[in-house]
């Protein structure tokens, strides 16, 4: 995912790649990759940042205000929406704020063992 977009430091956790129209398709082509569809004004989006940083999968984010076309392509109507991509295809989504345990359980269901 090198060169896929700007790296943004968030809270003390791992750095997260900021995606845009130029970098999105290349970033999701590999995988698995969690993409956080967010906006700067969204408080619930800020609340899940530390949770996503702790998950055992690469995380990137896409500002829906700056990239509404990509959000529309994946039917993102509410934020936060987190979509797991692998091989360029969405494998599942979580909408809204959920506890870390919810994300961990969800990932265990949508990712084959060992990923």
Phi, psi and omega in degrees: 000009179300139179076007183284341180169181179290144176264131184242125175283133180233125171048006191099354178263199181291152176289147183239139181278131176270122182261157174215187183303325183283332188252346189299306185299320178294321182296319183276352183295328179273235172131177354288151180218126173274128176247122179267110175274117190216178172212149183300331183275355187271106180296317177300328177298318179294327182293328182270352181308307182295330178294313182296323180297333184271352182284151184276046179210151179297143182232138173226168178221155182227122178283114185289337176291326181273336184228062182295333180295320179290318178301318179295322180302327182253021176053040177279108182252338179228150175232150002285143169235129179244123181243133175269123177249147171210130181060031178083357183246141175289134179254347180169166182215152172233128179249131178094176180279130177224155177289163181306318181302324178296313179297319180297316178296315179300313179298322180295334179277325186264343178255131174300153180305140177092358180265000000 
